[in-house]
Each structure stands twice: as C-alpha cells, then as structure tokens.
Amino acid sequence: MAAVTIRNLSDEVHRALKVRAAQHGRSTEAEMRVILETAVRPASRLRLGTALVEMSQELGLTNADVEALDLIRDKTPAEPPRFE
C-alpha cells in the first residue's frame, strides 16, 4: 500500500481531525483514510455490474435469454494482432 505525507497542515485542521477521529472511535490516521476514500470513491459512483443488471431488467432479459445468446455466439478465439 502507498503511504502519503501531508505537509503544512494547520494546527486547527489537525486538532479537528483528532476530535473527529475520537468521535468515530478511530485513530487520526484511520479517520484521514476514511475521509480520503469517501472523497475519491463516493457511494453514488457508477458501478458497472449494477448498471448492466438494471439495463437487462429494463429490457426484460432473463437467464434463458442469456443462455440462448451464449449458444449462438462465435466462440472462435480471436487472432492476436501482428506487428510486422
């Protein structure tokens, strides 16, 4: 895992982080990890699997439809590109 150093953090912000961490029963470092993860990976982000399930439900696809598609799809392995 990566390590990050935050320089020039004001004393007020550091104190507020320590208080917030204590309120959540975490270390200051753990609290900062939660804050950073929440900022860059919000719960409202698009999840590809969920989006595909929702699309297939809207279209009315069933497992039988997927199995039928699997029967007719071309299963020939793709040829790798040649760089000559």
PDB file of N, CA, C and O in Angstrom:
ATOM      1  N   MET A   1       0.835  -1.195   0.000  1.00  0.00           N
ATOM      2  CA  MET A   1       0.000   0.000   0.000  1.00  0.00           C
ATOM      3  C   MET A   1       0.867   1.241   0.000  1.00  0.00           C
ATOM      4  O   MET A   1       2.000   1.234   0.484  1.00  0.00           O
ATOM      5  N   ALA A   2       0.326   2.276  -0.538  1.00  0.00           N
ATOM      6  CA  ALA A   2       1.050   3.541  -0.612  1.00  0.00           C
ATOM      7  C   ALA A   2       0.989   4.278   0.722  1.00  0.00           C
ATOM      8  O   ALA A   2       0.069   4.088   1.517  1.00  0.00           O
ATOM      9  N   ALA A   3       1.969   5.106   0.940  1.00  0.00           N
ATOM     10  CA  ALA A   3       2.000   5.974   2.117  1.00  0.00           C
ATOM     11  C   ALA A   3       2.009   7.412   1.632  1.00  0.00           C
ATOM     12  O   ALA A   3       2.633   7.736   0.621  1.00  0.00           O
ATOM     13  N   VAL A   4       1.315   8.267   2.357  1.00  0.00           N
ATOM     14  CA  VAL A   4       1.198   9.671   1.977  1.00  0.00           C
ATOM     15  C   VAL A   4       1.611  10.544   3.157  1.00  0.00           C
ATOM     16  O   VAL A   4       1.244  10.271   4.299  1.00  0.00           O
ATOM     17  N   THR A   5       2.365  11.579   2.877  1.00  0.00           N
ATOM     18  CA  THR A   5       2.727  12.562   3.889  1.00  0.00           C
ATOM     19  C   THR A   5       2.033  13.867   3.533  1.00  0.00           C
ATOM     20  O   THR A   5       2.097  14.322   2.391  1.00  0.00           O
ATOM     21  N   ILE A   6       1.371  14.466   4.513  1.00  0.00           N
ATOM     22  CA  ILE A   6       0.694  15.741   4.286  1.00  0.00           C
ATOM     23  C   ILE A   6       1.474  16.815   5.018  1.00  0.00           C
ATOM     24  O   ILE A   6       1.565  16.814   6.245  1.00  0.00           O
ATOM     25  N   ARG A   7       2.027  17.718   4.255  1.00  0.00           N
ATOM     26  CA  ARG A   7       2.820  18.802   4.849  1.00  0.00           C
ATOM     27  C   ARG A   7       1.973  20.063   4.990  1.00  0.00           C
ATOM     28  O   ARG A   7       0.958  20.232   4.314  1.00  0.00           O
ATOM     29  N   ASN A   8       2.407  20.923   5.865  1.00  0.00           N
ATOM     30  CA  ASN A   8       1.797  22.240   6.076  1.00  0.00           C
ATOM     31  C   ASN A   8       0.320  22.164   6.449  1.00  0.00           C
ATOM     32  O   ASN A   8      -0.473  23.006   6.029  1.00  0.00           O
ATOM     33  N   LEU A   9      -0.043  21.168   7.227  1.00  0.00           N
ATOM     34  CA  LEU A   9      -1.400  21.051   7.730  1.00  0.00           C
ATOM     35  C   LEU A   9      -1.511  21.960   8.953  1.00  0.00           C
ATOM     36  O   LEU A   9      -0.700  21.870   9.874  1.00  0.00           O
ATOM     37  N   SER A  10      -2.500  22.819   8.956  1.00  0.00           N
ATOM     38  CA  SER A  10      -2.616  23.766  10.074  1.00  0.00           C
ATOM     39  C   SER A  10      -2.947  23.022  11.367  1.00  0.00           C
ATOM     40  O   SER A  10      -3.535  21.941  11.358  1.00  0.00           O
ATOM     41  N   ASP A  11      -2.550  23.637  12.470  1.00  0.00           N
ATOM     42  CA  ASP A  11      -2.829  23.046  13.778  1.00  0.00           C
ATOM     43  C   ASP A  11      -4.327  22.879  14.007  1.00  0.00           C
ATOM     44  O   ASP A  11      -4.763  21.902  14.617  1.00  0.00           O
ATOM     45  N   GLU A  12      -5.115  23.839  13.516  1.00  0.00           N
ATOM     46  CA  GLU A  12      -6.576  23.781  13.686  1.00  0.00           C
ATOM     47  C   GLU A  12      -7.153  22.567  12.972  1.00  0.00           C
ATOM     48  O   GLU A  12      -8.001  21.864  13.522  1.00  0.00           O
ATOM     49  N   VAL A  13      -6.697  22.319  11.753  1.00  0.00           N
ATOM     50  CA  VAL A  13      -7.199  21.170  10.986  1.00  0.00           C
ATOM     51  C   VAL A  13      -6.768  19.873  11.656  1.00  0.00           C
ATOM     52  O   VAL A  13      -7.553  18.931  11.760  1.00  0.00           O
ATOM     53  N   HIS A  14      -5.524  19.828  12.109  1.00  0.00           N
ATOM     54  CA  HIS A  14      -5.042  18.617  12.775  1.00  0.00           C
ATOM     55  C   HIS A  14      -5.849  18.328  14.042  1.00  0.00           C
ATOM     56  O   HIS A  14      -6.222  17.185  14.305  1.00  0.00           O
ATOM     57  N   ARG A  15      -6.115  19.386  14.826  1.00  0.00           N
ATOM     58  CA  ARG A  15      -6.930  19.222  16.036  1.00  0.00           C
ATOM     59  C   ARG A  15      -8.331  18.736  15.677  1.00  0.00           C
ATOM     60  O   ARG A  15      -8.864  17.841  16.334  1.00  0.00           O
ATOM     61  N   ALA A  16      -8.932  19.318  14.637  1.00  0.00           N
ATOM     62  CA  ALA A  16     -10.279  18.925  14.224  1.00  0.00           C
ATOM     63  C   ALA A  16     -10.302  17.464  13.763  1.00  0.00           C
ATOM     64  O   ALA A  16     -11.264  16.743  14.029  1.00  0.00           O
ATOM     65  N   LEU A  17      -9.248  17.032  13.077  1.00  0.00           N
ATOM     66  CA  LEU A  17      -9.152  15.631  12.663  1.00  0.00           C
ATOM     67  C   LEU A  17      -9.072  14.699  13.867  1.00  0.00           C
ATOM     68  O   LEU A  17      -9.711  13.647  13.892  1.00  0.00           O
ATOM     69  N   LYS A  18      -8.287  15.092  14.862  1.00  0.00           N
ATOM     70  CA  LYS A  18      -8.160  14.279  16.066  1.00  0.00           C
ATOM     71  C   LYS A  18      -9.498  14.173  16.802  1.00  0.00           C
ATOM     72  O   LYS A  18      -9.858  13.102  17.292  1.00  0.00           O
ATOM     73  N   VAL A  19     -10.227  15.278  16.877  1.00  0.00           N
ATOM     74  CA  VAL A  19     -11.538  15.276  17.536  1.00  0.00           C
ATOM     75  C   VAL A  19     -12.505  14.394  16.763  1.00  0.00           C
ATOM     76  O   VAL A  19     -13.209  13.568  17.343  1.00  0.00           O
ATOM     77  N   ARG A  20     -12.532  14.575  15.458  1.00  0.00           N
ATOM     78  CA  ARG A  20     -13.436  13.777  14.612  1.00  0.00           C
ATOM     79  C   ARG A  20     -13.105  12.289  14.723  1.00  0.00           C
ATOM     80  O   ARG A  20     -14.010  11.458  14.798  1.00  0.00           O
ATOM     81  N   ALA A  21     -11.827  11.951  14.736  1.00  0.00           N
ATOM     82  CA  ALA A  21     -11.413  10.555  14.869  1.00  0.00           C
ATOM     83  C   ALA A  21     -11.881   9.983  16.202  1.00  0.00           C
ATOM     84  O   ALA A  21     -12.378   8.859  16.260  1.00  0.00           O
ATOM     85  N   ALA A  22     -11.723  10.748  17.261  1.00  0.00           N
ATOM     86  CA  ALA A  22     -12.153  10.292  18.584  1.00  0.00           C
ATOM     87  C   ALA A  22     -13.668  10.074  18.622  1.00  0.00           C
ATOM     88  O   ALA A  22     -14.142   9.125  19.246  1.00  0.00           O
ATOM     89  N   GLN A  23     -14.420  10.943  17.959  1.00  0.00           N
ATOM     90  CA  GLN A  23     -15.880  10.795  17.908  1.00  0.00           C
ATOM     91  C   GLN A  23     -16.284   9.510  17.201  1.00  0.00           C
ATOM     92  O   GLN A  23     -17.308   8.911  17.529  1.00  0.00           O
ATOM     93  N   HIS A  24     -15.478   9.085  16.227  1.00  0.00           N
ATOM     94  CA  HIS A  24     -15.779   7.868  15.468  1.00  0.00           C
ATOM     95  C   HIS A  24     -15.041   6.647  16.011  1.00  0.00           C
ATOM     96  O   HIS A  24     -15.149   5.556  15.450  1.00  0.00           O
ATOM     97  N   GLY A  25     -14.297   6.823  17.090  1.00  0.00           N
ATOM     98  CA  GLY A  25     -13.587   5.705  17.690  1.00  0.00           C
ATOM     99  C   GLY A  25     -12.454   5.168  16.839  1.00  0.00           C
ATOM    100  O   GLY A  25     -12.169   3.970  16.852  1.00  0.00           O
ATOM    101  N   ARG A  26     -11.804   6.064  16.092  1.00  0.00           N
ATOM    102  CA  ARG A  26     -10.705   5.664  15.211  1.00  0.00           C
ATOM    103  C   ARG A  26      -9.468   6.481  15.536  1.00  0.00           C
ATOM    104  O   ARG A  26      -9.526   7.498  16.226  1.00  0.00           O
ATOM    105  N   SER A  27      -8.346   6.001  15.015  1.00  0.00           N
ATOM    106  CA  SER A  27      -7.125   6.796  15.116  1.00  0.00           C
ATOM    107  C   SER A  27      -7.226   7.947  14.117  1.00  0.00           C
ATOM    108  O   SER A  27      -8.048   7.918  13.201  1.00  0.00           O
ATOM    109  N   THR A  28      -6.391   8.947  14.305  1.00  0.00           N
ATOM    110  CA  THR A  28      -6.385  10.074  13.376  1.00  0.00           C
ATOM    111  C   THR A  28      -6.039   9.598  11.971  1.00  0.00           C
ATOM    112  O   THR A  28      -6.636  10.047  10.992  1.00  0.00           O
ATOM    113  N   GLU A  29      -5.080   8.694  11.876  1.00  0.00           N
ATOM    114  CA  GLU A  29      -4.686   8.161  10.569  1.00  0.00           C
ATOM    115  C   GLU A  29      -5.841   7.412   9.908  1.00  0.00           C
ATOM    116  O   GLU A  29      -6.080   7.583   8.713  1.00  0.00           O
ATOM    117  N   ALA A  30      -6.555   6.589  10.665  1.00  0.00           N
ATOM    118  CA  ALA A  30      -7.699   5.857  10.117  1.00  0.00           C
ATOM    119  C   ALA A  30      -8.794   6.823   9.668  1.00  0.00           C
ATOM    120  O   ALA A  30      -9.440   6.608   8.643  1.00  0.00           O
ATOM    121  N   GLU A  31      -8.993   7.873  10.432  1.00  0.00           N
ATOM    122  CA  GLU A  31     -10.015   8.875  10.076  1.00  0.00           C
ATOM    123  C   GLU A  31      -9.652   9.558   8.760  1.00  0.00           C
ATOM    124  O   GLU A  31     -10.520   9.795   7.920  1.00  0.00           O
ATOM    125  N   MET A  32      -8.371   9.873   8.582  1.00  0.00           N
ATOM    126  CA  MET A  32      -7.943  10.502   7.331  1.00  0.00           C
ATOM    127  C   MET A  32      -8.147   9.553   6.151  1.00  0.00           C
ATOM    128  O   MET A  32      -8.526   9.988   5.063  1.00  0.00           O
ATOM    129  N   ARG A  33      -7.898   8.254   6.361  1.00  0.00           N
ATOM    130  CA  ARG A  33      -8.132   7.278   5.280  1.00  0.00           C
ATOM    131  C   ARG A  33      -9.598   7.262   4.886  1.00  0.00           C
ATOM    132  O   ARG A  33      -9.927   7.245   3.700  1.00  0.00           O
ATOM    133  N   VAL A  34     -10.484   7.266   5.882  1.00  0.00           N
ATOM    134  CA  VAL A  34     -11.929   7.259   5.602  1.00  0.00           C
ATOM    135  C   VAL A  34     -12.327   8.512   4.838  1.00  0.00           C
ATOM    136  O   VAL A  34     -13.081   8.437   3.868  1.00  0.00           O
ATOM    137  N   ILE A  35     -11.829   9.652   5.267  1.00  0.00           N
ATOM    138  CA  ILE A  35     -12.156  10.923   4.609  1.00  0.00           C
ATOM    139  C   ILE A  35     -11.689  10.903   3.157  1.00  0.00           C
ATOM    140  O   ILE A  35     -12.437  11.275   2.254  1.00  0.00           O
ATOM    141  N   LEU A  36     -10.454  10.469   2.938  1.00  0.00           N
ATOM    142  CA  LEU A  36      -9.920  10.434   1.569  1.00  0.00           C
ATOM    143  C   LEU A  36     -10.688   9.448   0.696  1.00  0.00           C
ATOM    144  O   LEU A  36     -11.019   9.761  -0.447  1.00  0.00           O
ATOM    145  N   GLU A  37     -10.971   8.270   1.221  1.00  0.00           N
ATOM    146  CA  GLU A  37     -11.699   7.276   0.427  1.00  0.00           C
ATOM    147  C   GLU A  37     -13.096   7.768   0.077  1.00  0.00           C
ATOM    148  O   GLU A  37     -13.558   7.577  -1.048  1.00  0.00           O
ATOM    149  N   THR A  38     -13.762   8.390   1.019  1.00  0.00           N
ATOM    150  CA  THR A  38     -15.103   8.932   0.772  1.00  0.00           C
ATOM    151  C   THR A  38     -15.057  10.022  -0.301  1.00  0.00           C
ATOM    152  O   THR A  38     -15.973  10.137  -1.115  1.00  0.00           O
ATOM    153  N   ALA A  39     -13.998  10.812  -0.297  1.00  0.00           N
ATOM    154  CA  ALA A  39     -13.883  11.908  -1.260  1.00  0.00           C
ATOM    155  C   ALA A  39     -13.640  11.401  -2.679  1.00  0.00           C
ATOM    156  O   ALA A  39     -14.176  11.960  -3.636  1.00  0.00           O
ATOM    157  N   VAL A  40     -12.846  10.358  -2.822  1.00  0.00           N
ATOM    158  CA  VAL A  40     -12.486   9.915  -4.172  1.00  0.00           C
ATOM    159  C   VAL A  40     -13.314   8.733  -4.657  1.00  0.00           C
ATOM    160  O   VAL A  40     -13.322   8.438  -5.852  1.00  0.00           O
ATOM    161  N   ARG A  41     -14.012   8.051  -3.752  1.00  0.00           N
ATOM    162  CA  ARG A  41     -14.844   6.921  -4.130  1.00  0.00           C
ATOM    163  C   ARG A  41     -16.223   7.078  -3.508  1.00  0.00           C
ATOM    164  O   ARG A  41     -16.591   6.317  -2.614  1.00  0.00           O
ATOM    165  N   PRO A  42     -16.987   8.060  -3.974  1.00  0.00           N
ATOM    166  CA  PRO A  42     -18.303   8.292  -3.369  1.00  0.00           C
ATOM    167  C   PRO A  42     -19.248   7.115  -3.605  1.00  0.00           C
ATOM    168  O   PRO A  42     -19.126   6.396  -4.597  1.00  0.00           O
ATOM    169  N   ALA A  43     -20.186   6.930  -2.685  1.00  0.00           N
ATOM    170  CA  ALA A  43     -21.156   5.833  -2.784  1.00  0.00           C
ATOM    171  C   ALA A  43     -22.028   5.958  -4.025  1.00  0.00           C
ATOM    172  O   ALA A  43     -22.571   4.963  -4.506  1.00  0.00           O
ATOM    173  N   SER A  44     -22.166   7.170  -4.545  1.00  0.00           N
ATOM    174  CA  SER A  44     -23.032   7.389  -5.703  1.00  0.00           C
ATOM    175  C   SER A  44     -22.336   7.106  -7.024  1.00  0.00           C
ATOM    176  O   SER A  44     -22.903   7.364  -8.085  1.00  0.00           O
ATOM    177  N   ARG A  45     -21.097   6.570  -6.978  1.00  0.00           N
ATOM    178  CA  ARG A  45     -20.386   6.314  -8.223  1.00  0.00           C
ATOM    179  C   ARG A  45     -21.068   5.202  -9.003  1.00  0.00           C
ATOM    180  O   ARG A  45     -21.738   4.341  -8.434  1.00  0.00           O
ATOM    181  N   LEU A  46     -20.885   5.238 -10.306  1.00  0.00           N
ATOM    182  CA  LEU A  46     -21.478   4.243 -11.181  1.00  0.00           C
ATOM    183  C   LEU A  46     -20.763   2.916 -11.000  1.00  0.00           C
ATOM    184  O   LEU A  46     -19.539   2.838 -11.103  1.00  0.00           O
ATOM    185  N   ARG A  47     -21.527   1.887 -10.733  1.00  0.00           N
ATOM    186  CA  ARG A  47     -20.980   0.535 -10.626  1.00  0.00           C
ATOM    187  C   ARG A  47     -21.423  -0.217 -11.872  1.00  0.00           C
ATOM    188  O   ARG A  47     -22.619  -0.377 -12.114  1.00  0.00           O
ATOM    189  N   LEU A  48     -20.469  -0.675 -12.654  1.00  0.00           N
ATOM    190  CA  LEU A  48     -20.747  -1.278 -13.945  1.00  0.00           C
ATOM    191  C   LEU A  48     -21.677  -2.484 -13.834  1.00  0.00           C
ATOM    192  O   LEU A  48     -22.638  -2.596 -14.595  1.00  0.00           O
ATOM    193  N   GLY A  49     -21.401  -3.379 -12.900  1.00  0.00           N
ATOM    194  CA  GLY A  49     -22.245  -4.568 -12.752  1.00  0.00           C
ATOM    195  C   GLY A  49     -23.684  -4.208 -12.439  1.00  0.00           C
ATOM    196  O   GLY A  49     -24.612  -4.783 -13.008  1.00  0.00           O
ATOM    197  N   THR A  50     -23.872  -3.258 -11.535  1.00  0.00           N
ATOM    198  CA  THR A  50     -25.217  -2.824 -11.170  1.00  0.00           C
ATOM    199  C   THR A  50     -25.921  -2.188 -12.358  1.00  0.00           C
ATOM    200  O   THR A  50     -27.108  -2.426 -12.579  1.00  0.00           O
ATOM    201  N   ALA A  51     -25.193  -1.379 -13.128  1.00  0.00           N
ATOM    202  CA  ALA A  51     -25.781  -0.738 -14.303  1.00  0.00           C
ATOM    203  C   ALA A  51     -26.212  -1.782 -15.337  1.00  0.00           C
ATOM    204  O   ALA A  51     -27.277  -1.651 -15.939  1.00  0.00           O
ATOM    205  N   LEU A  52     -25.400  -2.807 -15.542  1.00  0.00           N
ATOM    206  CA  LEU A  52     -25.751  -3.853 -16.511  1.00  0.00           C
ATOM    207  C   LEU A  52     -26.974  -4.645 -16.061  1.00  0.00           C
ATOM    208  O   LEU A  52     -27.832  -4.981 -16.878  1.00  0.00           O
ATOM    209  N   VAL A  53     -27.059  -4.942 -14.776  1.00  0.00           N
ATOM    210  CA  VAL A  53     -28.227  -5.656 -14.254  1.00  0.00           C
ATOM    211  C   VAL A  53     -29.483  -4.817 -14.450  1.00  0.00           C
ATOM    212  O   VAL A  53     -30.515  -5.330 -14.885  1.00  0.00           O
ATOM    213  N   GLU A  54     -29.398  -3.529 -14.132  1.00  0.00           N
ATOM    214  CA  GLU A  54     -30.559  -2.650 -14.283  1.00  0.00           C
ATOM    215  C   GLU A  54     -30.989  -2.556 -15.738  1.00  0.00           C
ATOM    216  O   GLU A  54     -32.182  -2.575 -16.038  1.00  0.00           O
ATOM    217  N   MET A  55     -30.012  -2.455 -16.651  1.00  0.00           N
ATOM    218  CA  MET A  55     -30.349  -2.388 -18.081  1.00  0.00           C
ATOM    219  C   MET A  55     -31.029  -3.674 -18.546  1.00  0.00           C
ATOM    220  O   MET A  55     -32.017  -3.621 -19.279  1.00  0.00           O
ATOM    221  N   SER A  56     -30.514  -4.815 -18.131  1.00  0.00           N
ATOM    222  CA  SER A  56     -31.110  -6.080 -18.566  1.00  0.00           C
ATOM    223  C   SER A  56     -32.504  -6.250 -17.984  1.00  0.00           C
ATOM    224  O   SER A  56     -33.381  -6.807 -18.643  1.00  0.00           O
ATOM    225  N   GLN A  57     -32.722  -5.782 -16.766  1.00  0.00           N
ATOM    226  CA  GLN A  57     -34.058  -5.856 -16.172  1.00  0.00           C
ATOM    227  C   GLN A  57     -35.033  -4.961 -16.916  1.00  0.00           C
ATOM    228  O   GLN A  57     -36.181  -5.346 -17.135  1.00  0.00           O
ATOM    229  N   GLU A  58     -34.588  -3.764 -17.312  1.00  0.00           N
ATOM    230  CA  GLU A  58     -35.443  -2.851 -18.070  1.00  0.00           C
ATOM    231  C   GLU A  58     -35.820  -3.453 -19.418  1.00  0.00           C
ATOM    232  O   GLU A  58     -36.932  -3.252 -19.905  1.00  0.00           O
ATOM    233  N   LEU A  59     -34.891  -4.192 -20.018  1.00  0.00           N
ATOM    234  CA  LEU A  59     -35.154  -4.830 -21.306  1.00  0.00           C
ATOM    235  C   LEU A  59     -35.941  -6.126 -21.159  1.00  0.00           C
ATOM    236  O   LEU A  59     -36.422  -6.676 -22.150  1.00  0.00           O
ATOM    237  N   GLY A  60     -36.076  -6.616 -19.936  1.00  0.00           N
ATOM    238  CA  GLY A  60     -36.819  -7.835 -19.691  1.00  0.00           C
ATOM    239  C   GLY A  60     -36.028  -9.099 -20.001  1.00  0.00           C
ATOM    240  O   GLY A  60     -36.623 -10.148 -20.247  1.00  0.00           O
ATOM    241  N   LEU A  61     -34.698  -9.021 -19.994  1.00  0.00           N
ATOM    242  CA  LEU A  61     -33.877 -10.195 -20.272  1.00  0.00           C
ATOM    243  C   LEU A  61     -33.943 -11.170 -19.108  1.00  0.00           C
ATOM    244  O   LEU A  61     -33.994 -10.769 -17.945  1.00  0.00           O
ATOM    245  N   THR A  62     -33.940 -12.449 -19.436  1.00  0.00           N
ATOM    246  CA  THR A  62     -33.951 -13.499 -18.425  1.00  0.00           C
ATOM    247  C   THR A  62     -32.687 -14.340 -18.570  1.00  0.00           C
ATOM    248  O   THR A  62     -31.910 -14.147 -19.505  1.00  0.00           O
ATOM    249  N   ASN A  63     -32.486 -15.265 -17.647  1.00  0.00           N
ATOM    250  CA  ASN A  63     -31.351 -16.178 -17.748  1.00  0.00           C
ATOM    251  C   ASN A  63     -31.439 -17.006 -19.026  1.00  0.00           C
ATOM    252  O   ASN A  63     -30.419 -17.318 -19.639  1.00  0.00           O
ATOM    253  N   ALA A  64     -32.663 -17.363 -19.428  1.00  0.00           N
ATOM    254  CA  ALA A  64     -32.843 -18.137 -20.658  1.00  0.00           C
ATOM    255  C   ALA A  64     -32.356 -17.338 -21.869  1.00  0.00           C
ATOM    256  O   ALA A  64     -31.778 -17.910 -22.793  1.00  0.00           O
ATOM    257  N   ASP A  65     -32.584 -16.036 -21.873  1.00  0.00           N
ATOM    258  CA  ASP A  65     -32.112 -15.190 -22.969  1.00  0.00           C
ATOM    259  C   ASP A  65     -30.592 -15.183 -23.033  1.00  0.00           C
ATOM    260  O   ASP A  65     -30.008 -15.281 -24.112  1.00  0.00           O
ATOM    261  N   VAL A  66     -29.965 -15.069 -21.890  1.00  0.00           N
ATOM    262  CA  VAL A  66     -28.504 -15.048 -21.836  1.00  0.00           C
ATOM    263  C   VAL A  66     -27.942 -16.392 -22.298  1.00  0.00           C
ATOM    264  O   VAL A  66     -26.953 -16.435 -23.030  1.00  0.00           O
ATOM    265  N   GLU A  67     -28.571 -17.485 -21.872  1.00  0.00           N
ATOM    266  CA  GLU A  67     -28.121 -18.810 -22.296  1.00  0.00           C
ATOM    267  C   GLU A  67     -28.274 -18.978 -23.804  1.00  0.00           C
ATOM    268  O   GLU A  67     -27.411 -19.578 -24.446  1.00  0.00           O
ATOM    269  N   ALA A  68     -29.363 -18.457 -24.380  1.00  0.00           N
ATOM    270  CA  ALA A  68     -29.569 -18.545 -25.824  1.00  0.00           C
ATOM    271  C   ALA A  68     -28.495 -17.750 -26.567  1.00  0.00           C
ATOM    272  O   ALA A  68     -27.996 -18.197 -27.600  1.00  0.00           O
ATOM    273  N   LEU A  69     -28.142 -16.589 -26.051  1.00  0.00           N
ATOM    274  CA  LEU A  69     -27.086 -15.797 -26.677  1.00  0.00           C
ATOM    275  C   LEU A  69     -25.750 -16.524 -26.613  1.00  0.00           C
ATOM    276  O   LEU A  69     -24.959 -16.464 -27.554  1.00  0.00           O
ATOM    277  N   ASP A  70     -25.504 -17.201 -25.513  1.00  0.00           N
ATOM    278  CA  ASP A  70     -24.251 -17.939 -25.355  1.00  0.00           C
ATOM    279  C   ASP A  70     -24.163 -19.081 -26.369  1.00  0.00           C
ATOM    280  O   ASP A  70     -23.075 -19.404 -26.846  1.00  0.00           O
ATOM    281  N   LEU A  71     -25.301 -19.691 -26.698  1.00  0.00           N
ATOM    282  CA  LEU A  71     -25.306 -20.795 -27.662  1.00  0.00           C
ATOM    283  C   LEU A  71     -24.952 -20.338 -29.071  1.00  0.00           C
ATOM    284  O   LEU A  71     -24.330 -21.087 -29.824  1.00  0.00           O
ATOM    285  N   ILE A  72     -25.343 -19.112 -29.438  1.00  0.00           N
ATOM    286  CA  ILE A  72     -25.141 -18.670 -30.826  1.00  0.00           C
ATOM    287  C   ILE A  72     -23.909 -17.787 -31.013  1.00  0.00           C
ATOM    288  O   ILE A  72     -23.559 -17.453 -32.145  1.00  0.00           O
ATOM    289  N   ARG A  73     -23.254 -17.408 -29.929  1.00  0.00           N
ATOM    290  CA  ARG A  73     -22.105 -16.511 -30.087  1.00  0.00           C
ATOM    291  C   ARG A  73     -20.924 -17.244 -30.710  1.00  0.00           C
ATOM    292  O   ARG A  73     -20.782 -18.457 -30.558  1.00  0.00           O
ATOM    293  N   ASP A  74     -20.098 -16.512 -31.397  1.00  0.00           N
ATOM    294  CA  ASP A  74     -18.897 -17.057 -32.021  1.00  0.00           C
ATOM    295  C   ASP A  74     -17.856 -17.314 -30.945  1.00  0.00           C
ATOM    296  O   ASP A  74     -17.395 -16.387 -30.279  1.00  0.00           O
ATOM    297  N   LYS A  75     -17.489 -18.576 -30.779  1.00  0.00           N
ATOM    298  CA  LYS A  75     -16.542 -18.939 -29.726  1.00  0.00           C
ATOM    299  C   LYS A  75     -15.137 -19.166 -30.272  1.00  0.00           C
ATOM    300  O   LYS A  75     -14.267 -19.692 -29.578  1.00  0.00           O
ATOM    301  N   THR A  76     -14.923 -18.761 -31.529  1.00  0.00           N
ATOM    302  CA  THR A  76     -13.596 -18.893 -32.127  1.00  0.00           C
ATOM    303  C   THR A  76     -12.642 -17.911 -31.437  1.00  0.00           C
ATOM    304  O   THR A  76     -12.945 -16.723 -31.335  1.00  0.00           O
ATOM    305  N   PRO A  77     -11.495 -18.402 -30.967  1.00  0.00           N
ATOM    306  CA  PRO A  77     -10.555 -17.471 -30.323  1.00  0.00           C
ATOM    307  C   PRO A  77     -10.126 -16.371 -31.299  1.00  0.00           C
ATOM    308  O   PRO A  77      -9.927 -16.612 -32.489  1.00  0.00           O
ATOM    309  N   ALA A  78      -9.995 -15.188 -30.770  1.00  0.00           N
ATOM    310  CA  ALA A  78      -9.567 -14.053 -31.595  1.00  0.00           C
ATOM    311  C   ALA A  78      -8.111 -14.225 -31.975  1.00  0.00           C
ATOM    312  O   ALA A  78      -7.312 -14.754 -31.201  1.00  0.00           O
ATOM    313  N   GLU A  79      -7.776 -13.777 -33.166  1.00  0.00           N
ATOM    314  CA  GLU A  79      -6.401 -13.817 -33.635  1.00  0.00           C
ATOM    315  C   GLU A  79      -5.662 -12.615 -33.026  1.00  0.00           C
ATOM    316  O   GLU A  79      -6.162 -11.492 -33.084  1.00  0.00           O
ATOM    317  N   PRO A  80      -4.502 -12.839 -32.457  1.00  0.00           N
ATOM    318  CA  PRO A  80      -3.751 -11.696 -31.935  1.00  0.00           C
ATOM    319  C   PRO A  80      -3.259 -10.814 -33.058  1.00  0.00           C
ATOM    320  O   PRO A  80      -3.003 -11.307 -34.157  1.00  0.00           O
ATOM    321  N   PRO A  81      -3.121  -9.517 -32.815  1.00  0.00           N
ATOM    322  CA  PRO A  81      -2.635  -8.632 -33.867  1.00  0.00           C
ATOM    323  C   PRO A  81      -1.178  -8.951 -34.220  1.00  0.00           C
ATOM    324  O   PRO A  81      -0.399  -9.400 -33.379  1.00  0.00           O
ATOM    325  N   ARG A  82      -0.841  -8.711 -35.464  1.00  0.00           N
ATOM    326  CA  ARG A  82       0.532  -8.931 -35.913  1.00  0.00           C
ATOM    327  C   ARG A  82       1.186  -7.593 -36.195  1.00  0.00           C
ATOM    328  O   ARG A  82       0.624  -6.752 -36.897  1.00  0.00           O
ATOM    329  N   PHE A  83       2.335  -7.406 -35.663  1.00  0.00           N
ATOM    330  CA  PHE A  83       3.072  -6.164 -35.837  1.00  0.00           C
ATOM    331  C   PHE A  83       4.337  -6.470 -36.632  1.00  0.00           C
ATOM    332  O   PHE A  83       5.416  -6.681 -36.080  1.00  0.00           O
ATOM    333  N   GLU A  84       4.161  -6.486 -37.936  1.00  0.00           N
ATOM    334  CA  GLU A  84       5.294  -6.818 -38.806  1.00  0.00           C
ATOM    335  C   GLU A  84       5.730  -5.617 -39.612  1.00  0.00           C
ATOM    336  O   GLU A  84       6.672  -5.711 -40.400  1.00  0.00           O
TER     337      GLU A  84
END
